[in-house]
Amino acid sequence: MRSEIAILGLYVPGLLICAVIASVLWFVIDGLMLRVAGWTWFWHPPLARLALYFVLLGLVVALIPEF
């Protein structure tokens, strides 16, 4: 992954792009978990939500191709 990506002449960090993609995925999965009451399966739901975000961020960073 590059350290910076130029978007319309503005340099943004590559990790910011990955964080935005992970956030979109997180909102989709979080909505699904709320509909099926999946967060009640966890002892500490906010901690499980945070862990899910970091897992998704790690997956996006690992799977994004080199530019």
C-alpha positions in Angstrom: 0.0 0.0 0.0 1.3 3.5 -0.8 1.7 5.9 1.9 -0.1 8.7 0.0 -2.7 8.7 -2.8 -3.4 11.8 -5.0 -7.1 12.5 -5.4 -7.7 15.6 -7.6 -4.4 17.0 -6.6 -4.9 16.4 -2.9 -2.7 13.9 -1.2 -4.5 11.7 1.3 -3.0 9.0 3.4 -3.5 5.4 2.1 -4.6 4.4 5.6 -7.4 6.9 5.5 -8.9 5.3 2.4 -8.7 1.9 4.1 -10.3 3.3 7.2 -13.2 4.7 5.1 -13.7 1.4 3.4 -13.6 -0.5 6.7 -16.1 2.0 8.2 -18.6 1.3 5.4 -18.2 -2.4 5.9 -18.6 -2.0 9.6 -21.8 0.0 9.3 -23.3 -2.8 7.1 -22.3 -5.6 9.4 -23.4 -3.6 12.5 -26.8 -3.0 11.0 -27.2 -6.7 10.2 -26.1 -7.6 13.8 -28.6 -5.2 15.2 -31.5 -6.6 13.1 -30.8 -10.2 14.3 -29.9 -9.1 17.9 -26.5 -10.5 17.4 -24.8 -8.1 19.7 -26.6 -9.7 22.7 -24.4 -12.8 22.2 -21.4 -10.9 23.5 -20.4 -10.1 27.1 -19.4 -6.5 26.2 -21.0 -5.4 22.9 -19.1 -2.1 22.6 -15.8 -3.9 22.9 -17.0 -6.5 20.3 -17.9 -3.7 17.9 -14.5 -2.1 18.3 -12.8 -5.4 17.7 -14.9 -6.0 14.6 -13.8 -2.6 13.2 -10.1 -3.4 13.8 -10.5 -6.8 12.2 -12.1 -5.2 9.1 -9.4 -2.6 8.9 -6.7 -5.2 9.0 -8.5 -7.2 6.3 -8.8 -4.2 4.1 -5.2 -3.2 4.5 -4.1 -6.8 3.8 -6.3 -7.2 0.8 -5.9 -3.8 -0.9 -3.6 -4.1 -4.0 -0.5 -2.1 -4.6 -1.0 0.9 -6.9 
